[in-house]
Amino acid sequence: MSGPRVNSFFLGNSSGVNFSIILSPINEETGKLQLANCSGSKRAGDWNLNVTPGMNTSKVTISLTRNLQLCLPNATDCCTTPLCVVETLQVLACHDSVILAHLLIQAEIYANSSFTGNVSENATVIPNQVFQPLGSCPCDLTAGACDVRCCCDLECTPDLQQLFNESCFTGVFGGDVNPPFDQLCSSQTMEYTPDWFPFLCVQSSLNNTPFLGYFYHGSVSIPGVPPFKIPLQTSPGKLFTGYRQGDPIMTEENECFTIPQQSMAGQCVGNAPVVYLQNFDVKCLTHLASYKEELPHDVRINSGTGDFIQQNVIYRTVTDMGKFITESESLHTAEVLCQNVTFAEDYTFVWKDKNIEQINVTVFLGSLCEGEILTQRFTANFLSLKSTNAAELFGNPGYQVGKPVKAANMNASDTSGSLNIWQPAGRGLCTSATYTPVLFGLDSLSGCILEVGINEDCSLLRGNVTEKLNSLIQATHIGKRDNSSYSDLSDWVEIIRLDPFNSETNVSSGNLKGICPDIPANLNIRLIFADVGAIQGIPQQEILAVQISYSTVIWQFQCGLTCENSISFLPITASVQFIKVPAQPPIPMTRFWINFTEFDCNRNDVCWPQLFYPLTRFYTGEPYSQCLAKGLSLAFLVLLAAIMSNPWFSKLWNSFLV
């Protein structure tokens, strides 16, 4: 620890548990700590121990009570050196003189560097950076203390500088605020200096440097963040000819209609555009201090024909707050600031052909207080107007990247199934983890932690882990397409299951205490898909096969200081991999093409079929129009040369001159 206070947590029931803290000096001869015992108290030297009991977790706080100010002349109860406290502590949790838990703390605390003297009324004059650097030592970041590796820091004593004298910060940050720049004639920092450098280098003094403001005195323009916009169409007629799959949905102000969504980095972006015929379901974490109101619901949407439709908004109040409030800090104050915020928004876009017919929005409101973390949820679903049973019938029946994989359980009366992976929460335990569906085309890896005791039976552990993994797959078949019908078995592929233990596998019983081999801790889900066609230029993708297998590990109990009455952790994972294969096997080559290699470009240096390759559509080095224009120009020059080389052309030319 490097501060005057540190927190830790004791897991389990703390009733009857005695917490104590002791100072543990190191024996100079042996270099070992003294043996710990349960005879300590909650105060040792300048340290206090405070325990806040909870239901299954107790908060243990260790705090320092002494003054951390540097000593002024004729002062006491202060720090004589910058490194004020160097001590070793031991925190013990005992029950009936038996040590249940042990925590070792190495404390190295420096004195406070805050100013405690009289404040001068004289204002600090900030120099003009055009003529003089604002700070001669930019790495000097801490007032009244030595910054490590900052050799220009005047507060670093010679003894401290010897510790990092050979690894000082370089460049402007390290104090060289006026270095010679590469364009200077006297500068030889460039590794490869071109021959023309002496003719084009800058001959100037070091006072005239680009690190100051001499080279430019123009006005400064403040850059603005441009919204999602498209150029306005000035041609008469309709402003829009309909949406295609993948087009952004536009508003009346000719801007993209936005809903918070997740970026590639996993963070939530508030102004992400909504794409036509692309569903999503995202969750965003926020708290009261960073909460922002989303786009107002009175924005009218372009239907796709140039007309504008209004959103149909329904407001509801959240009754079960536990589904959205994922963490709550203990606030014991009487007055806690709360605010009515949006917990979830559900958008339903009713579409037909290339147009949007209707937008229904359901907004869930609730009260969010200080100290609470809210999990906001935003969903968007596109529902076809031709759908009579609320089923999604897209124009493209194949899967689209990011859509949930459709599953079915053909052995149950209710054929709807699920294919999920874990979405851990809190401490990442399997008991508190929730499920999230597998999304098509997105390889993923998730897992959770299973608590295992030292006396765990290996057979029961294997069964428990297998049950946890199988709970992710509540299905026997996977839909080939996104619109697979539950009544047509040909629309589904059966899941191929490779059981972790079969009759040919010898499973070790694990006679050693705390060691269990052959634990199926990894679930591997492989989905094979292919492009089987295209609709309006968009590939139609189908799932061809699904395989589920297990990978085993050897679990071994990890002991701390003691192995009694403690638990260990076993991480179990589930991975999803999408493998793309050709929709049809390639046509086998005939004996003629195998033996006749004259026109085979892969086995010949001269490839006659590719003579006019730059004029074909397969060449993507430059636009096709430019390739065509260059080809026609070349053909014209060849034709002109052929005509001028003909004898009758010279006769015609001579007669014309006469």
Secondary structure in CASP SS format (residue, H / E / C, confidence):
PFRMAT SS
TARGET T0000
AUTHOR 0000-0000-0000
METHOD secondary structure of the structure
MODEL  1
M C 1.00
S C 1.00
G C 1.00
P C 1.00
R E 1.00
V E 1.00
N E 1.00
S E 1.00
F E 1.00
F E 1.00
L E 1.00
G C 1.00
N C 1.00
S C 1.00
S C 1.00
G C 1.00
V C 1.00
N E 1.00
F E 1.00
S E 1.00
I E 1.00
I E 1.00
L E 1.00
S C 1.00
P C 1.00
I E 1.00
N C 1.00
E C 1.00
E C 1.00
T C 1.00
G C 1.00
K C 1.00
L E 1.00
Q C 1.00
L C 1.00
A C 1.00
N C 1.00
C C 1.00
S C 1.00
G C 1.00
S E 1.00
K C 1.00
R E 1.00
A E 1.00
G C 1.00
D C 1.00
W E 1.00
N E 1.00
L E 1.00
N E 1.00
V E 1.00
T E 1.00
P C 1.00
G C 1.00
M C 1.00
N C 1.00
T E 1.00
S E 1.00
K E 1.00
V E 1.00
T E 1.00
I E 1.00
S E 1.00
L E 1.00
T C 1.00
R C 1.00
N C 1.00
L C 1.00
Q E 1.00
L E 1.00
C C 1.00
L C 1.00
P C 1.00
N C 1.00
A C 1.00
T C 1.00
D C 1.00
C C 1.00
C E 1.00
T C 1.00
T C 1.00
P C 1.00
L E 1.00
C E 1.00
V E 1.00
V E 1.00
E E 1.00
T E 1.00
L E 1.00
Q E 1.00
V E 1.00
L E 1.00
A E 1.00
C E 1.00
H E 1.00
D C 1.00
S C 1.00
V E 1.00
I E 1.00
L E 1.00
A E 1.00
H E 1.00
L E 1.00
L E 1.00
I E 1.00
Q E 1.00
A E 1.00
E E 1.00
I E 1.00
Y E 1.00
A C 1.00
N E 1.00
S C 1.00
S C 1.00
F C 1.00
T C 1.00
G C 1.00
N C 1.00
V C 1.00
S C 1.00
E C 1.00
N C 1.00
A C 1.00
T C 1.00
V C 1.00
I C 1.00
P C 1.00
N C 1.00
Q C 1.00
V C 1.00
F C 1.00
Q C 1.00
P C 1.00
L C 1.00
G C 1.00
S C 1.00
C C 1.00
P C 1.00
C C 1.00
D C 1.00
L C 1.00
T C 1.00
A C 1.00
G C 1.00
A C 1.00
C C 1.00
D C 1.00
V C 1.00
R C 1.00
C C 1.00
C C 1.00
C C 1.00
D C 1.00
L C 1.00
E C 1.00
C C 1.00
T C 1.00
P H 1.00
D H 1.00
L H 1.00
Q H 1.00
Q C 1.00
L C 1.00
F C 1.00
N H 1.00
E H 1.00
S H 1.00
C C 1.00
F C 1.00
T C 1.00
G C 1.00
V C 1.00
F C 1.00
G C 1.00
G C 1.00
D C 1.00
V C 1.00
N C 1.00
P C 1.00
P C 1.00
F C 1.00
D C 1.00
Q C 1.00
L E 1.00
C C 1.00
S C 1.00
S C 1.00
Q C 1.00
T C 1.00
M C 1.00
E C 1.00
Y C 1.00
T C 1.00
P C 1.00
D C 1.00
W C 1.00
F H 1.00
P H 1.00
F H 1.00
L H 1.00
C C 1.00
V E 1.00
Q C 1.00
S C 1.00
S C 1.00
L C 1.00
N C 1.00
N C 1.00
T C 1.00
P C 1.00
F C 1.00
L C 1.00
G C 1.00
Y C 1.00
F C 1.00
Y C 1.00
H C 1.00
G C 1.00
S C 1.00
V C 1.00
S C 1.00
I C 1.00
P C 1.00
G C 1.00
V C 1.00
P C 1.00
P C 1.00
F C 1.00
K E 1.00
I C 1.00
P C 1.00
L C 1.00
Q C 1.00
T C 1.00
S C 1.00
P C 1.00
G C 1.00
K C 1.00
L C 1.00
F C 1.00
T C 1.00
G C 1.00
Y C 1.00
R C 1.00
Q C 1.00
G C 1.00
D C 1.00
P E 1.00
I C 1.00
M E 1.00
T E 1.00
E C 1.00
E C 1.00
N C 1.00
E E 1.00
C E 1.00
F C 1.00
T E 1.00
I C 1.00
P C 1.00
Q E 1.00
Q E 1.00
S C 1.00
M C 1.00
A C 1.00
G C 1.00
Q C 1.00
C E 1.00
V E 1.00
G C 1.00
N C 1.00
A C 1.00
P E 1.00
V C 1.00
V E 1.00
Y C 1.00
L C 1.00
Q C 1.00
N C 1.00
F E 1.00
D E 1.00
V E 1.00
K E 1.00
C E 1.00
L E 1.00
T E 1.00
H E 1.00
L H 1.00
A H 1.00
S H 1.00
Y C 1.00
K C 1.00
E C 1.00
E C 1.00
L C 1.00
P C 1.00
H C 1.00
D C 1.00
V C 1.00
R C 1.00
I E 1.00
N E 1.00
S C 1.00
G C 1.00
T C 1.00
G C 1.00
D C 1.00
F E 1.00
I E 1.00
Q C 1.00
Q C 1.00
N E 1.00
V E 1.00
I E 1.00
Y E 1.00
R E 1.00
T E 1.00
V C 1.00
T C 1.00
D C 1.00
M H 1.00
G H 1.00
K H 1.00
F C 1.00
I E 1.00
T E 1.00
E E 1.00
S E 1.00
E C 1.00
S C 1.00
L C 1.00
H C 1.00
T C 1.00
A C 1.00
E C 1.00
V C 1.00
L C 1.00
C E 1.00
Q E 1.00
N E 1.00
V E 1.00
T E 1.00
F E 1.00
A E 1.00
E E 1.00
D E 1.00
Y E 1.00
T E 1.00
F E 1.00
V E 1.00
W E 1.00
K E 1.00
D C 1.00
K C 1.00
N E 1.00
I E 1.00
E E 1.00
Q E 1.00
I E 1.00
N E 1.00
V E 1.00
T E 1.00
V E 1.00
F E 1.00
L E 1.00
G E 1.00
S E 1.00
L E 1.00
C E 1.00
E C 1.00
G C 1.00
E E 1.00
I E 1.00
L E 1.00
T E 1.00
Q E 1.00
R E 1.00
F E 1.00
T E 1.00
A E 1.00
N E 1.00
F E 1.00
L E 1.00
S E 1.00
L C 1.00
K C 1.00
S C 1.00
T C 1.00
N C 1.00
A C 1.00
A C 1.00
E C 1.00
L C 1.00
F C 1.00
G C 1.00
N C 1.00
P C 1.00
G C 1.00
Y E 1.00
Q C 1.00
V C 1.00
G C 1.00
K C 1.00
P E 1.00
V C 1.00
K C 1.00
A E 1.00
A E 1.00
N C 1.00
M C 1.00
N C 1.00
A C 1.00
S C 1.00
D C 1.00
T C 1.00
S E 1.00
G C 1.00
S E 1.00
L E 1.00
N E 1.00
I E 1.00
W E 1.00
Q E 1.00
P C 1.00
A C 1.00
G C 1.00
R C 1.00
G C 1.00
L E 1.00
C C 1.00
T C 1.00
S C 1.00
A C 1.00
T E 1.00
Y E 1.00
T E 1.00
P E 1.00
V C 1.00
L E 1.00
F C 1.00
G C 1.00
L C 1.00
D C 1.00
S E 1.00
L E 1.00
S E 1.00
G E 1.00
C E 1.00
I E 1.00
L E 1.00
E E 1.00
V E 1.00
G E 1.00
I C 1.00
N C 1.00
E C 1.00
D C 1.00
C H 1.00
S H 1.00
L H 1.00
L H 1.00
R H 1.00
G H 1.00
N H 1.00
V H 1.00
T H 1.00
E H 1.00
K H 1.00
L H 1.00
N H 1.00
S C 1.00
L C 1.00
I E 1.00
Q E 1.00
A C 1.00
T C 1.00
H E 1.00
I E 1.00
G E 1.00
K C 1.00
R C 1.00
D C 1.00
N C 1.00
S C 1.00
S C 1.00
Y C 1.00
S C 1.00
D C 1.00
L H 1.00
S H 1.00
D H 1.00
W E 1.00
V E 1.00
E E 1.00
I E 1.00
I E 1.00
R E 1.00
L C 1.00
D C 1.00
P C 1.00
F C 1.00
N C 1.00
S C 1.00
E C 1.00
T C 1.00
N C 1.00
V C 1.00
S C 1.00
S C 1.00
G C 1.00
N C 1.00
L C 1.00
K C 1.00
G C 1.00
I E 1.00
C E 1.00
P E 1.00
D E 1.00
I E 1.00
P E 1.00
A E 1.00
N E 1.00
L E 1.00
N E 1.00
I E 1.00
R E 1.00
L E 1.00
I E 1.00
F E 1.00
A E 1.00
D E 1.00
V E 1.00
G E 1.00
A E 1.00
I E 1.00
Q C 1.00
G C 1.00
I E 1.00
P E 1.00
Q E 1.00
Q E 1.00
E E 1.00
I E 1.00
L E 1.00
A E 1.00
V E 1.00
Q E 1.00
I E 1.00
S E 1.00
Y E 1.00
S E 1.00
T E 1.00
V E 1.00
I E 1.00
W E 1.00
Q E 1.00
F C 1.00
Q C 1.00
C C 1.00
G C 1.00
L C 1.00
T C 1.00
C C 1.00
E C 1.00
N C 1.00
S C 1.00
I E 1.00
S E 1.00
F E 1.00
L E 1.00
P E 1.00
I E 1.00
T E 1.00
A E 1.00
S E 1.00
V E 1.00
Q E 1.00
F E 1.00
I E 1.00
K E 1.00
V C 1.00
P C 1.00
A C 1.00
Q C 1.00
P C 1.00
P C 1.00
I C 1.00
P C 1.00
M C 1.00
T C 1.00
R H 1.00
F H 1.00
W H 1.00
I H 1.00
N H 1.00
F C 1.00
T C 1.00
E C 1.00
F C 1.00
D C 1.00
C C 1.00
N C 1.00
R C 1.00
N C 1.00
D C 1.00
V C 1.00
C C 1.00
W H 1.00
P H 1.00
Q H 1.00
L C 1.00
F C 1.00
Y H 1.00
P H 1.00
L H 1.00
T C 1.00
R C 1.00
F C 1.00
Y C 1.00
T C 1.00
G C 1.00
E C 1.00
P C 1.00
Y H 1.00
S H 1.00
Q H 1.00
C H 1.00
L H 1.00
A H 1.00
K H 1.00
G H 1.00
L H 1.00
S H 1.00
L H 1.00
A H 1.00
F H 1.00
L H 1.00
V H 1.00
L H 1.00
L H 1.00
A H 1.00
A H 1.00
I H 1.00
M H 1.00
S C 1.00
N C 1.00
P H 1.00
W H 1.00
F H 1.00
S H 1.00
K H 1.00
L H 1.00
W H 1.00
N H 1.00
S H 1.00
F H 1.00
L H 1.00
V C 1.00
END
